[in-house]
Amino acid sequence: MSKQITPLVACNEVLAIDDSIRFVGRIKDRKLIAFARHQGKKPLLDAELGNLAHYYASVKANMEEMFDGPLGKTNWMITAKEYVKLVTLFLDDGLLIFSLDVEANHDEIIKKIQSLNIQL
């Protein structure tokens, strides 16, 4: 049975999983409703580009839905950039987005997040 907690607490729990996690955000209805940022890491985007990145993640996730029938439901997707990895986890009622340092083991971190057993 999963425990239900606020989106902000959930973001902070995810952030605490691994030191390579830079940012965690919860998106619902294409809006960022909560986020947590690693205090020791400088943000790579300013506020305006950050907001655009959150919206873009929502748009990309929405585009994935057209393939759900023939390919099955999308569990997560990743974009690997030169300086950061951007990961989107698909939830029943929205998205969990997070960024990682490039050397991070994203498979291991995704499994840890999925095993948290929290209602995000």
C-alpha distances in whole Angstrom, upper triangle without the diagonal:
4,7,10,13,16,18,20,18,16,19,20,17,18,22,21,20,24,27,28,26,28,27,23,23,21,23,22,25,27,27,26,24,23,24,25,28,29,31,34,34,36,35,37,37,38,37,38,37,34,33,35,33,30,31,32,29,28,31,31,27,28,31,29,28,31,30,27,28,31,29,25,23,23,20,22,26,28,31,33,36,39,37,33,31,29,25,24,20,19,16,16,18,20,20,20,23,24,28,28,32,33,33,29,27,25,24,22,21,19,17,17,15,13,12,11,7,9,10,13
4,6,10,13,14,16,14,12,15,17,14,15,18,18,17,21,24,25,23,25,23,20,19,17,19,19,22,24,24,22,20,19,20,21,24,25,28,30,30,33,31,33,33,35,33,35,34,30,30,32,29,26,28,29,26,25,28,28,24,26,29,27,26,29,29,26,28,30,28,24,21,21,18,20,23,25,29,31,33,36,34,30,28,26,22,21,17,17,14,14,15,17,17,16,20,21,24,25,29,31,31,27,25,23,22,20,19,17,16,15,13,11,10,9,5,5,6,10
4,6,10,12,14,12,10,14,15,12,14,17,17,17,21,24,25,22,24,22,19,19,17,19,19,22,24,23,21,19,18,19,19,23,24,26,29,29,32,30,33,33,34,32,34,33,29,29,31,29,26,28,29,26,25,29,29,26,27,30,28,28,31,31,28,30,33,31,27,24,24,21,22,25,27,30,32,34,36,34,31,28,26,23,22,18,18,15,15,16,17,18,17,20,21,24,25,29,31,31,27,26,24,23,22,20,19,18,16,14,13,12,9,7,5,6,9
4,7,9,12,10,9,13,14,12,14,17,18,18,22,24,25,22,24,21,18,17,14,16,16,19,21,20,19,16,15,17,18,21,23,25,28,29,30,29,31,31,32,29,31,31,27,26,29,27,24,25,27,24,23,27,27,24,25,29,27,26,30,30,27,30,32,30,27,24,23,21,21,25,26,29,31,33,36,34,30,28,25,23,21,18,17,14,14,14,15,16,15,19,20,23,25,28,31,32,28,27,25,24,23,21,19,19,17,15,14,14,11,9,6,5,7
4,6,8,6,6,10,11,10,12,15,15,16,20,22,23,20,21,19,15,15,13,15,15,19,20,19,17,14,12,14,15,18,20,22,25,26,27,26,29,28,29,26,28,29,25,24,27,25,22,24,26,23,22,26,27,24,25,29,28,27,31,31,29,31,34,32,29,25,24,22,22,24,26,28,30,32,34,32,28,26,24,22,20,18,18,15,16,15,15,16,14,17,18,22,23,27,29,30,27,26,24,24,23,20,19,20,17,15,15,15,12,11,7,7,7
4,5,5,6,9,10,11,12,14,16,17,20,22,23,20,20,17,14,12,10,13,13,16,18,16,14,10,9,11,12,16,19,20,24,24,25,24,26,26,26,23,25,26,22,21,24,23,19,21,24,22,21,24,25,23,24,28,27,27,30,31,29,32,34,32,29,26,24,22,22,24,25,27,29,30,33,30,27,25,23,21,19,18,18,15,16,14,14,15,13,16,17,20,23,26,29,30,27,27,24,25,24,21,20,21,19,16,17,17,14,14,10,9,8
4,6,5,6,9,10,11,12,14,16,18,20,20,17,17,14,10,9,7,9,10,14,15,13,10,7,6,8,10,14,16,18,22,21,23,21,23,22,23,20,22,22,19,18,20,19,16,18,20,18,17,21,22,19,21,24,24,24,27,28,26,29,32,30,27,23,22,19,19,21,22,23,25,27,29,27,23,22,19,17,16,14,15,13,14,12,11,11,10,12,14,17,19,23,26,27,24,24,22,23,22,19,18,19,17,14,15,17,14,14,10,9,6
4,5,5,6,9,10,11,12,15,17,18,19,15,15,12,9,9,8,11,13,16,17,14,11,8,5,6,7,11,13,15,19,19,20,18,21,21,21,18,21,21,18,17,20,19,16,19,21,19,19,22,23,21,23,27,26,26,30,31,29,32,35,32,30,26,24,22,21,22,22,24,25,26,28,26,23,22,19,18,17,16,17,16,18,16,15,14,12,13,13,16,18,21,25,26,23,24,22,23,22,19,18,20,18,15,17,18,15,16,12,12,9
4,5,5,6,9,10,11,13,16,17,19,15,16,14,11,11,11,14,16,19,20,17,14,12,9,9,9,12,14,16,19,20,21,20,23,23,24,22,24,24,21,21,24,22,19,22,24,21,21,25,26,24,26,29,28,28,32,32,30,33,36,33,30,27,25,22,21,23,24,25,27,28,30,27,24,23,21,19,18,17,18,17,18,17,16,15,13,15,15,17,19,22,25,26,23,23,21,23,21,18,18,19,16,13,16,16,12,13,10,11,9
4,5,5,6,9,10,11,14,16,17,14,15,12,9,9,9,12,14,18,18,16,13,12,9,9,9,12,14,17,19,20,22,20,23,23,24,22,24,24,20,20,22,20,17,20,22,19,19,23,23,21,23,26,25,25,29,29,27,30,32,30,27,23,21,19,18,20,20,23,24,26,28,25,22,20,18,16,15,14,15,13,15,14,14,12,10,12,12,15,17,20,23,24,20,21,18,19,18,15,14,15,13,10,12,13,9,10,7,8,6
4,5,5,6,9,10,12,14,14,11,11,9,6,6,7,11,13,17,17,15,12,10,7,6,6,9,11,13,16,16,18,16,19,19,20,18,21,20,16,17,19,17,15,18,19,17,17,21,21,19,22,25,24,24,28,28,27,30,32,29,27,23,21,18,17,18,18,20,21,22,24,22,19,17,15,14,13,13,15,14,16,15,14,12,9,10,9,12,14,17,20,21,18,19,17,18,17,14,14,16,13,10,13,14,11,13,11,11,8
4,5,5,6,9,11,12,14,11,11,10,8,9,11,15,17,21,20,18,15,13,10,8,6,8,9,11,14,15,17,17,19,20,21,20,23,22,18,19,22,20,18,21,23,20,21,25,24,23,25,28,27,28,32,32,30,34,35,33,30,27,24,21,20,21,21,22,23,24,25,23,19,19,17,16,16,16,18,17,20,19,17,15,12,13,11,14,15,17,21,21,18,19,18,19,18,14,15,17,14,12,15,15,12,14,12,13,11
4,5,5,7,10,12,14,11,13,12,10,11,12,16,18,22,22,20,17,16,12,11,9,11,12,14,16,17,20,19,22,23,24,23,26,25,21,22,24,22,20,23,24,21,22,26,25,23,26,29,27,28,32,31,29,33,34,31,29,25,23,20,19,21,21,23,23,25,26,24,21,19,18,16,17,15,17,16,19,19,18,16,12,14,12,15,15,18,21,21,18,18,17,18,16,12,13,14,11,9,12,12,9,11,9,12,10
4,5,5,8,10,11,8,11,9,7,10,11,14,17,21,20,19,16,15,12,10,9,10,11,14,16,16,18,18,20,20,22,22,24,23,19,20,22,19,17,21,21,18,19,23,22,20,23,26,24,25,29,28,26,30,31,28,26,23,20,17,15,17,17,19,20,21,23,21,17,16,15,13,13,12,15,14,17,17,16,13,10,10,9,11,12,15,18,18,14,15,13,14,13,9,10,11,9,6,10,11,8,11,10,12,10
4,6,7,8,9,6,8,7,6,10,12,15,19,22,21,19,16,16,12,9,7,7,7,10,12,12,15,14,17,18,20,19,22,21,17,19,21,19,17,21,21,19,20,24,23,22,25,27,26,27,31,30,29,32,34,31,29,25,23,20,17,18,17,19,19,20,21,18,15,15,14,13,14,14,17,17,20,20,18,15,12,11,9,10,10,13,16,16,13,14,13,15,14,10,12,14,11,9,13,14,12,15,14,15,13
4,6,7,10,8,10,11,10,13,15,19,22,25,25,23,19,19,15,13,10,10,9,11,12,14,17,17,20,21,23,23,26,25,21,23,25,22,21,24,25,22,24,27,26,25,28,30,29,30,34,33,31,35,36,33,31,28,25,22,20,21,20,22,22,23,24,21,18,17,17,16,17,17,20,20,23,23,21,18,15,15,12,13,13,14,18,17,14,15,15,16,14,11,13,14,11,10,14,14,11,15,14,16,15
4,7,9,8,11,12,11,14,16,19,22,26,25,24,21,20,17,15,12,13,11,14,15,15,19,19,21,23,25,25,27,26,22,24,26,23,21,25,25,22,24,27,26,24,27,29,27,29,32,31,29,33,34,30,28,25,23,19,18,19,18,20,20,22,23,20,17,16,16,15,16,15,18,18,22,22,21,18,14,14,12,13,12,14,16,16,12,12,12,13,10,7,10,11,7,8,11,11,9,13,13,16,15
4,5,6,9,11,12,15,17,21,24,27,26,25,22,22,19,16,13,12,10,13,13,13,16,17,19,21,23,24,27,25,22,24,25,22,21,25,25,22,24,27,26,24,28,29,28,30,33,32,30,34,34,31,29,27,24,20,18,19,17,19,18,19,20,17,15,14,15,14,16,16,20,20,24,25,23,19,16,15,12,11,9,10,13,12,9,10,10,12,10,7,11,12,9,10,14,14,13,16,17,19,18
4,5,8,11,12,16,19,22,25,29,27,26,22,23,19,16,13,11,8,10,9,10,13,15,16,19,22,22,25,23,21,23,25,22,21,25,25,23,25,28,27,26,29,31,29,32,35,34,33,36,37,33,32,29,26,23,20,21,18,19,18,19,19,16,14,14,15,15,18,19,22,23,27,27,25,21,18,16,13,11,9,9,12,11,9,11,12,15,13,10,14,15,13,13,17,17,16,20,20,22,20
4,6,9,11,15,18,21,24,27,26,25,21,22,19,16,13,11,9,12,10,9,12,13,14,17,20,21,23,21,19,21,23,19,19,23,23,20,23,26,24,23,27,28,27,29,32,31,31,34,35,31,30,27,24,21,18,18,15,16,14,15,15,12,10,10,12,13,16,17,21,22,26,26,23,20,16,14,11,9,6,5,8,8,6,9,10,13,12,9,12,15,13,13,17,18,17,21,21,23,20
4,6,8,11,14,17,21,24,22,21,18,19,16,12,10,8,7,11,11,9,12,12,13,15,18,19,21,19,16,18,20,17,16,20,20,17,20,23,21,21,24,26,24,27,30,29,28,32,33,29,28,25,22,19,16,16,14,15,14,15,16,13,10,10,10,10,13,14,18,19,23,23,20,16,13,11,7,6,5,7,10,11,8,10,10,13,12,9,11,14,12,11,15,16,15,19,18,20,17
4,7,10,14,17,20,23,21,19,16,17,15,11,9,6,5,8,9,7,9,8,10,12,14,15,18,16,13,16,17,14,14,18,18,16,19,22,21,21,24,25,25,27,30,30,29,33,34,31,30,27,23,21,18,17,15,15,14,14,15,11,9,10,10,11,14,15,19,20,24,23,20,17,13,11,7,5,5,7,10,12,11,13,12,16,16,12,14,17,16,14,18,20,18,21,20,21,18
4,7,10,13,17,19,17,16,12,14,11,7,6,4,6,9,11,9,10,8,10,11,13,13,16,14,11,13,15,12,11,15,16,14,16,19,19,18,21,23,23,25,28,28,27,31,32,29,28,25,22,19,16,16,14,14,15,15,17,14,11,11,9,10,12,13,16,18,21,20,17,14,11,8,5,5,7,10,13,15,13,15,14,17,17,13,14,17,16,14,17,19,17,20,18,19,15
4,7,10,13,17,15,14,10,11,8,5,5,6,9,12,14,13,14,12,14,14,16,15,17,16,12,13,15,13,11,14,15,13,14,18,17,16,19,22,21,22,26,26,25,29,30,27,26,22,19,17,14,15,14,15,16,17,19,17,13,12,10,10,10,11,14,14,17,16,14,11,7,6,4,7,9,13,15,17,15,16,14,16,16,12,12,15,14,11,14,16,14,17,15,15,12
4,6,10,13,12,10,7,8,6,4,7,9,12,15,17,16,16,14,15,14,15,14,15,15,11,11,13,11,8,12,13,11,12,15,16,14,17,20,19,20,24,24,24,27,29,27,25,21,18,17,14,15,15,16,18,18,21,19,15,14,11,10,10,10,12,12,15,14,11,8,6,5,6,9,12,16,18,20,18,19,16,18,19,15,14,17,16,13,15,18,16,17,15,14,10
4,7,10,10,8,6,6,5,6,9,12,15,18,21,19,20,17,19,17,18,16,17,17,13,13,15,13,9,12,14,11,11,15,15,13,15,18,18,19,22,23,22,25,27,25,23,19,17,15,14,15,16,17,20,21,24,22,19,17,14,12,10,10,10,10,12,10,8,6,5,6,9,12,15,19,21,23,20,21,18,19,20,16,15,17,17,13,14,17,15,16,13,11,8
4,7,6,5,4,6,7,9,12,15,18,21,23,22,22,19,20,18,19,16,17,16,13,11,13,12,8,9,11,9,8,11,13,11,12,16,16,16,20,21,20,23,25,24,22,18,16,15,14,15,16,17,20,21,24,23,20,18,14,13,10,10,10,10,11,9,6,5,6,7,11,14,17,21,23,25,23,23,20,21,22,19,17,20,19,16,16,20,18,18,16,13,10
4,5,5,7,7,9,12,15,18,22,24,27,25,25,22,23,21,22,19,19,19,16,14,15,15,11,11,13,12,9,12,14,12,12,16,16,16,19,21,19,22,25,24,21,18,16,16,16,17,19,20,23,25,28,27,23,21,18,16,13,12,11,9,10,7,5,7,9,11,14,18,21,25,26,29,26,26,23,24,25,22,19,22,22,18,18,21,19,19,16,13,10
4,5,8,9,13,15,19,21,25,27,30,28,28,24,25,22,23,20,19,19,17,14,15,15,12,10,13,12,9,11,13,12,11,14,15,15,17,20,19,21,24,24,22,18,17,18,17,18,20,21,25,26,29,28,25,23,19,18,15,15,13,12,12,8,7,9,12,14,17,20,24,27,29,31,29,29,25,26,28,25,22,25,25,21,21,24,23,22,20,17,14
4,7,9,12,14,17,19,23,25,28,26,25,22,22,19,19,17,16,16,14,11,11,11,8,6,9,9,6,8,11,10,9,13,14,14,17,19,19,22,24,23,22,18,17,17,16,16,18,19,22,23,26,25,22,21,17,16,13,14,12,13,13,11,8,9,11,12,15,18,21,25,26,29,27,27,24,25,27,24,21,24,25,21,21,25,24,23,21,18,15
4,6,9,11,15,17,21,23,26,24,23,20,20,18,18,14,14,15,12,9,11,11,8,7,11,10,8,11,14,13,13,16,18,18,21,23,22,25,28,27,25,21,20,20,18,18,19,20,23,23,26,25,22,21,17,17,14,15,14,14,15,12,9,10,11,12,15,17,21,24,26,29,27,27,24,26,27,24,22,25,25,21,22,25,23,23,20,18,14
4,6,7,11,13,17,19,22,20,20,17,18,15,15,13,13,13,10,8,11,11,7,8,11,10,10,13,15,14,15,18,19,20,23,24,24,27,29,28,26,22,20,19,18,18,18,19,21,22,24,23,20,19,15,15,13,14,14,14,16,13,10,9,9,9,12,14,18,21,23,26,24,25,22,24,25,21,20,23,22,19,20,23,21,21,18,16,13
4,7,11,14,17,19,22,21,21,19,20,18,18,15,16,17,14,12,14,14,11,12,15,14,13,16,18,17,17,21,21,22,25,26,25,28,31,29,27,23,22,21,19,20,21,22,24,25,27,25,22,21,18,17,15,15,15,14,15,12,10,10,10,11,14,17,20,23,26,28,25,26,23,25,25,22,21,23,22,18,20,22,20,20,17,14,11
4,7,10,14,16,19,18,19,16,19,17,17,14,16,17,13,12,15,15,11,14,17,15,14,18,19,18,20,23,23,23,27,28,27,30,33,30,28,24,22,21,19,20,20,21,23,24,26,24,21,20,17,16,15,15,16,15,17,14,12,11,10,11,12,15,18,21,24,26,23,24,21,23,23,20,19,21,20,16,18,20,18,18,15,14,10
4,7,10,12,15,15,15,13,15,15,15,13,15,15,12,12,15,13,11,14,16,14,15,18,19,18,20,23,23,24,28,28,27,31,33,31,29,25,22,20,18,19,18,19,21,21,23,20,17,17,14,14,14,14,16,16,18,16,14,12,10,9,9,12,14,17,20,22,20,21,19,21,21,17,17,20,18,15,18,20,17,19,16,15,12
4,7,9,12,12,13,12,14,15,15,14,17,17,13,14,17,15,13,17,19,17,18,21,22,21,23,26,26,27,30,31,30,33,35,32,30,27,24,22,20,20,19,20,21,21,22,19,16,16,15,15,15,16,18,18,21,19,17,15,12,11,9,11,13,15,19,20,18,20,18,21,20,16,17,19,17,15,18,19,17,19,16,17,13
4,6,9,8,9,8,11,12,13,13,16,15,12,14,17,15,14,18,19,17,19,22,22,22,25,27,27,28,32,32,31,35,36,33,32,29,26,23,20,20,19,19,19,19,20,16,14,15,14,15,16,17,20,20,24,22,19,17,14,12,9,10,11,13,16,18,16,19,17,20,20,16,17,20,18,16,19,21,19,21,19,20,17
4,6,6,8,9,12,14,15,16,19,18,15,17,20,17,17,21,22,20,22,25,25,24,27,29,29,31,34,34,33,37,38,35,33,30,27,25,22,21,19,20,19,19,19,16,14,15,15,16,18,19,22,23,26,25,22,19,16,14,11,10,10,11,15,16,14,17,17,20,19,15,17,20,17,16,20,21,19,22,20,22,19
4,6,8,9,13,15,15,16,19,19,16,19,22,20,19,23,24,23,25,28,28,28,31,33,32,34,37,37,37,40,42,39,37,34,31,28,25,25,23,23,22,21,21,18,16,18,18,19,21,22,25,26,29,28,25,23,19,17,15,14,14,14,18,19,17,20,20,23,22,19,21,23,21,20,23,24,22,25,23,24,22
4,7,10,13,15,16,18,21,20,18,21,23,21,21,25,26,24,27,29,29,29,32,34,33,36,39,38,38,42,43,39,38,35,32,29,26,26,23,23,21,20,20,16,15,17,18,20,22,24,27,28,31,30,28,25,21,19,16,14,13,12,16,17,16,19,20,23,22,19,21,24,21,21,25,25,23,27,25,27,24
4,6,9,12,14,15,18,17,15,18,20,18,19,22,22,21,24,27,26,26,30,31,31,33,36,36,36,39,40,37,36,33,30,27,24,23,20,19,18,17,16,12,12,14,15,17,20,22,25,27,30,29,26,23,20,17,14,11,11,10,13,15,14,18,18,21,21,18,20,23,21,20,24,25,24,27,26,27,24
4,6,9,10,13,16,14,13,16,18,16,18,21,21,21,24,26,25,26,29,30,31,33,36,36,36,40,41,38,37,34,31,29,25,24,21,20,18,16,16,12,12,15,16,18,21,23,26,28,31,30,27,23,21,18,15,12,12,12,14,17,17,20,20,24,23,21,22,26,24,23,26,28,26,29,28,29,25
4,6,7,9,12,11,9,13,14,13,14,17,18,17,20,22,22,23,26,27,27,30,33,33,33,37,38,35,34,31,28,26,23,21,19,17,17,15,15,11,11,13,13,16,18,21,24,25,28,27,24,21,18,15,12,10,12,12,14,17,17,20,19,23,23,20,21,25,23,22,25,27,26,28,26,27,23
4,7,10,12,9,9,12,13,11,14,16,16,16,19,21,20,22,25,26,26,29,31,31,32,36,36,34,33,31,27,26,22,20,17,15,14,12,12,9,9,12,12,15,18,21,24,26,29,28,24,21,19,15,13,10,11,11,13,16,16,20,19,22,23,21,22,25,25,23,26,28,27,30,28,29,25
4,7,8,6,5,9,10,9,11,14,14,15,17,19,19,21,23,24,25,27,30,30,31,35,36,33,33,30,27,26,22,20,18,16,16,13,14,11,11,13,13,16,17,21,23,25,28,26,23,20,18,15,13,11,14,14,16,19,19,22,21,24,25,22,23,27,26,24,27,29,28,30,29,28,25
4,6,6,6,9,10,10,12,14,15,16,19,20,21,22,24,26,27,29,32,33,33,37,38,36,35,32,29,28,25,23,21,19,19,17,17,15,15,17,16,19,20,23,25,27,29,27,24,21,20,17,16,15,17,17,19,23,23,26,24,28,28,25,26,29,29,26,29,32,30,32,30,29,26
4,6,5,6,9,10,11,12,14,15,17,19,20,21,23,25,26,28,30,32,32,36,37,35,34,31,28,28,25,23,22,20,21,19,20,18,17,18,17,19,19,22,24,25,27,25,22,20,19,16,16,15,18,19,21,25,24,27,25,28,29,26,26,29,28,26,28,31,29,31,28,27,24
4,5,5,6,9,10,11,12,14,16,17,18,20,21,23,25,27,29,30,31,35,36,34,34,31,28,28,25,23,22,20,21,19,20,19,18,19,17,19,20,23,24,25,28,25,22,20,20,17,17,17,20,21,23,26,26,28,26,29,31,27,27,31,30,27,30,33,31,33,30,29,25
4,5,5,6,9,10,10,12,14,15,16,18,20,21,22,25,27,28,29,33,34,32,31,29,26,25,22,20,18,16,17,15,17,15,15,16,14,17,17,20,22,24,27,24,21,19,18,15,15,14,17,18,20,23,23,25,23,26,28,25,25,28,28,26,28,31,30,31,29,28,25
4,5,5,6,9,10,11,13,14,15,17,19,20,21,24,26,27,28,31,33,30,30,27,24,23,20,18,17,15,16,15,17,15,13,14,12,14,15,18,19,21,24,22,18,16,15,12,12,11,15,16,18,22,21,23,21,24,25,22,22,25,25,22,25,28,26,28,26,25,21
4,5,5,6,9,10,11,13,14,16,17,19,20,22,25,26,27,30,32,30,29,26,23,23,20,19,18,17,19,18,20,18,17,17,14,16,15,18,19,20,22,20,16,15,15,12,13,14,17,20,21,25,24,26,23,26,27,24,23,27,26,23,25,28,27,28,25,24,20
4,5,5,6,9,10,10,12,14,15,16,18,20,22,24,25,28,30,28,28,25,22,22,20,18,17,15,17,16,19,18,16,16,14,15,15,18,19,21,23,21,17,15,16,13,14,15,18,20,21,25,24,26,23,26,27,25,23,27,27,24,26,29,28,30,27,26,22
4,5,5,6,9,10,10,12,14,15,17,19,21,22,23,27,28,26,25,23,19,19,16,14,13,12,14,13,16,15,13,13,10,12,11,15,16,18,21,19,16,13,13,10,11,11,14,17,17,21,20,22,19,22,24,21,20,24,24,21,23,26,25,27,25,24,20
4,5,5,7,9,10,11,13,15,16,18,20,21,22,25,27,25,24,21,18,18,15,14,14,13,16,16,19,17,15,14,10,11,10,13,14,15,18,16,12,10,10,8,10,11,15,18,19,22,21,22,19,21,23,20,19,22,22,19,21,24,23,24,22,21,17
4,5,5,6,9,10,11,13,15,16,18,20,21,24,26,24,24,21,18,19,16,15,15,15,18,18,21,20,18,17,13,14,12,15,15,16,18,16,12,11,12,11,13,15,18,21,22,25,24,25,22,24,26,23,21,25,25,22,23,26,26,26,24,22,19
4,5,5,6,8,10,11,12,15,17,18,19,23,24,22,22,19,17,17,15,13,13,12,15,15,18,18,16,15,11,12,11,14,14,17,19,17,14,12,13,11,13,14,17,20,20,24,23,24,20,22,25,22,20,24,25,22,23,27,26,27,25,24,20
4,6,5,6,9,10,11,13,16,16,17,21,22,20,19,17,14,14,11,10,10,10,13,14,18,18,15,13,9,9,7,10,11,13,16,15,11,9,10,8,10,12,15,18,18,21,20,21,17,19,21,19,17,20,21,18,19,23,23,23,22,21,17
4,6,5,6,9,10,11,14,16,16,19,21,19,19,16,13,14,12,12,13,14,17,18,22,21,18,16,13,12,9,11,10,12,14,12,9,8,10,9,13,15,18,21,22,25,23,23,20,21,23,21,18,22,23,19,20,23,23,23,22,20,16
4,5,5,6,9,10,12,14,15,18,20,19,19,16,14,16,14,13,14,14,18,18,22,22,20,18,14,14,11,14,13,15,16,15,12,11,14,13,16,17,20,23,23,26,25,25,22,23,26,24,21,24,26,23,23,26,26,27,25,23,20
4,5,5,6,9,11,12,13,17,18,16,16,14,11,13,11,9,11,11,15,16,20,20,18,15,12,12,10,12,11,14,16,16,13,11,13,12,15,16,19,21,21,24,23,23,19,20,23,21,19,22,24,21,21,25,25,26,25,23,20
4,5,5,7,10,11,11,15,16,14,14,11,9,10,9,8,11,12,16,18,22,22,19,16,13,11,8,9,8,11,12,12,9,8,11,11,14,16,19,22,22,24,22,22,18,19,22,20,17,20,21,19,18,22,22,23,22,20,17
4,5,6,8,10,10,14,16,15,14,12,10,13,12,12,15,16,19,21,25,25,22,20,16,15,12,12,10,12,13,12,10,10,14,14,17,19,22,25,25,28,26,26,22,22,25,23,20,23,25,22,21,25,25,25,24,21,19
4,5,6,8,10,13,14,13,14,12,11,14,13,12,14,15,19,20,24,25,23,20,17,16,13,14,13,15,16,16,14,13,16,16,19,20,23,26,25,28,27,26,22,23,26,25,21,24,26,24,23,27,27,27,26,24,22
4,5,6,7,10,11,10,10,9,7,10,10,10,13,14,18,20,24,25,22,19,16,14,12,12,10,13,14,15,13,13,15,15,18,20,22,25,24,26,25,24,20,20,23,22,19,21,24,21,20,24,25,25,24,23,21
4,5,5,8,10,10,9,8,8,11,12,12,16,17,21,23,27,28,25,22,19,17,14,13,11,13,13,13,12,13,16,17,20,22,25,28,27,29,27,26,23,22,25,24,20,22,25,22,21,24,25,25,24,22,20
4,6,7,9,9,10,10,10,14,15,15,18,19,23,25,29,30,27,24,21,20,17,17,14,16,16,17,16,17,20,20,23,25,27,30,29,32,30,29,25,25,28,27,24,25,28,26,24,28,29,28,28,26,24
4,6,6,6,7,8,8,12,13,13,17,18,21,24,28,29,26,23,21,19,16,16,14,16,17,18,17,17,20,20,23,25,26,29,28,30,28,27,23,22,26,25,22,23,26,25,23,26,28,27,27,26,24
4,6,5,5,5,7,10,12,13,17,19,23,25,29,30,27,24,21,18,16,15,12,14,14,16,15,16,18,19,22,24,26,29,28,30,28,26,23,21,24,24,20,22,24,23,20,24,25,24,25,23,22
4,6,6,7,10,14,16,17,21,23,26,29,33,34,31,27,25,22,20,18,16,17,16,18,18,19,22,23,26,28,30,33,32,34,32,30,26,25,27,27,24,24,28,26,23,26,28,27,27,25,25
4,6,9,11,14,17,17,20,23,26,29,32,34,31,27,25,23,21,20,17,19,19,21,21,21,24,25,27,29,30,33,32,33,31,29,26,24,27,28,24,25,28,27,24,27,30,29,29,28,27
4,7,8,11,13,14,17,19,22,26,29,30,28,24,22,20,18,17,15,17,18,20,20,19,21,22,24,26,27,30,28,29,28,25,22,21,24,24,21,21,25,24,21,24,27,26,27,26,25
4,6,9,12,14,17,20,23,26,30,31,28,24,22,19,16,15,13,14,14,17,17,17,19,20,23,25,26,29,28,29,27,25,21,19,22,23,19,19,23,21,18,21,24,23,24,23,22
4,6,9,11,15,18,21,25,28,29,25,22,19,16,13,12,9,11,11,13,13,13,16,17,20,22,24,27,26,28,25,23,20,18,21,20,16,17,20,18,16,19,21,20,20,19,18
4,6,8,11,14,18,21,24,25,22,18,16,12,10,9,7,10,11,13,12,11,13,14,16,18,20,23,23,24,22,20,16,15,18,17,14,15,18,16,14,18,19,19,20,19,17
4,7,11,14,17,20,24,24,20,17,14,11,9,6,5,8,10,13,12,10,11,12,14,17,18,21,21,22,19,17,14,12,15,14,10,11,14,12,10,14,16,16,16,16,15
4,7,10,13,16,20,20,16,13,11,7,5,4,6,9,12,14,12,9,9,10,11,13,14,17,17,19,16,15,11,10,13,12,9,11,14,12,11,15,16,17,17,17,15
4,7,10,13,17,17,14,10,8,6,5,7,8,12,15,16,14,11,11,10,11,12,13,16,15,17,15,14,11,11,14,13,10,13,16,14,14,18,19,20,20,20,18
4,6,10,13,14,11,7,6,4,6,9,11,15,18,19,16,13,12,10,10,9,10,13,12,14,12,12,9,10,13,12,11,14,16,15,15,19,20,22,22,22,19
4,6,10,11,9,6,5,6,9,12,14,18,21,22,18,15,14,11,11,10,10,12,11,13,13,14,11,13,16,15,14,17,19,18,19,22,23,25,25,25,22
4,7,8,6,4,6,9,12,15,18,21,24,25,22,18,17,14,12,10,9,10,8,10,11,12,10,13,16,15,15,18,19,19,20,23,24,27,27,27,24
4,6,5,6,8,11,14,17,20,23,27,27,23,20,18,15,13,10,10,10,8,11,12,14,13,16,19,17,18,21,22,21,23,26,27,29,29,29,26
4,6,8,11,14,17,21,24,27,30,30,27,23,22,18,16,12,11,10,7,11,13,15,15,18,20,19,20,23,24,24,26,28,29,32,31,32,29
4,7,10,13,17,20,23,26,30,30,26,22,20,17,14,10,9,7,6,9,11,14,14,18,19,18,19,22,23,22,25,27,27,30,29,30,27
4,6,10,13,16,20,22,26,26,22,19,16,13,10,7,6,5,5,9,9,12,11,15,16,14,15,19,19,18,21,23,23,26,26,27,23
4,6,10,13,16,19,23,23,20,16,14,11,8,5,5,6,6,9,8,10,8,12,14,12,12,16,17,16,18,21,21,24,23,24,21
4,7,10,13,16,20,20,16,13,11,7,6,5,7,9,9,12,11,12,10,13,15,12,12,16,16,15,17,20,20,22,21,22,18
4,7,10,13,16,17,14,10,8,6,5,6,8,11,11,14,12,12,8,10,13,10,9,13,14,12,13,16,17,19,18,19,16
4,6,9,13,13,10,7,6,4,7,9,11,15,15,17,15,15,11,12,15,12,10,13,14,12,12,16,16,18,17,16,13
4,6,10,11,9,6,5,6,8,11,13,17,18,19,16,15,11,12,14,11,8,11,12,9,9,13,13,14,14,13,11
4,7,8,6,5,7,9,12,15,17,21,21,23,20,19,15,15,17,15,11,13,15,12,11,14,15,15,14,13,11
4,5,5,5,7,10,13,17,19,23,24,25,22,21,17,17,18,16,13,14,15,12,10,13,14,13,12,10,8
4,6,8,11,14,17,21,23,27,28,29,26,25,21,20,21,20,16,17,18,15,13,16,16,14,13,10,9
4,7,10,13,17,20,23,27,28,30,27,26,22,22,23,21,18,19,20,16,15,18,17,16,14,10,9
4,7,10,13,17,20,24,25,27,24,24,20,20,22,19,16,18,19,15,15,18,17,16,14,12,9
4,6,10,13,16,20,21,23,20,20,16,17,19,16,13,16,16,13,13,16,16,16,14,12,9
4,7,10,13,17,19,20,17,17,14,15,16,13,11,13,14,10,11,14,13,14,12,11,8
4,7,10,14,15,18,15,16,12,14,16,13,11,14,14,11,13,16,15,17,15,15,11
4,7,10,12,15,12,13,10,13,14,10,10,14,13,11,13,16,15,18,16,17,13
4,7,9,12,10,12,10,13,14,11,11,15,15,13,16,18,18,21,20,20,17
4,6,8,6,9,8,11,12,9,11,14,14,13,16,18,18,21,21,22,19
4,6,5,9,9,13,13,12,14,17,16,16,19,21,21,24,24,25,23
4,6,8,9,13,14,13,14,17,18,18,20,22,23,26,26,27,25
4,7,9,12,12,12,14,17,17,18,20,22,22,26,26,28,26
4,6,9,9,8,11,13,13,14,17,18,19,22,23,25,22
4,6,6,6,9,10,11,13,15,16,17,20,21,24,22
4,5,5,6,9,10,10,12,14,15,18,19,21,19
4,6,5,6,9,10,11,12,15,17,19,20,19
4,6,5,6,9,10,11,13,16,17,20,19
4,5,5,6,9,10,11,14,15,17,16
4,5,5,6,9,10,13,14,15,14
4,5,5,6,9,11,13,15,15
4,5,5,6,10,11,14,14
4,5,5,8,9,11,10
4,6,7,8,10,10
4,5,8,11,12
4,6,9,10
4,7,9
4,6
4
